[in-house]
Amino acid sequence: QLQLVESGGGLVQPGGSLTLSCAASGATLNYYHIGWFRQAPGKEREGVSCISRGDGTTSYADAVKGRFTISREQNTIYLHMNNLKSEDTAVYFCAADFALLRHCVLSPQYGTWGQGTHVTVSS
């Protein structure tokens, strides 16, 4: 059974960088798309980025495009966050979607979720 555990969250200053990790266990990721989502205080959960199985096609929300990078190494998915803004403050979740589509989408309809890791961007 696939399990996901996020780590790497914390307090960072505006303009700083932070890398989140999503460790997968219990199953291979070969058949899954992986997405990063976030939920800011008082806001709905939104898609941030995802990476597709197979060809590794990626997708980014407009709000993070050019600042965030998603990558994959074996059983771990990373979200590299640069030039962080206060608006990036949120609980960040990784999620796995059994790949019925060829490429990932930033939809909340993923089947397996981690517990989340907090990111606070503040001076």
Protein Blocks (a to p, Z undefined) as FASTA:
>chain_A
ZZdddehiacddehiacddddddehiafklpccddddddehiacddfbdcdehjlpacdd
fklgokaccddehjaccdddehiafklgccddddddddfbfbdcddfkbfbdcebjaddd
dZZ
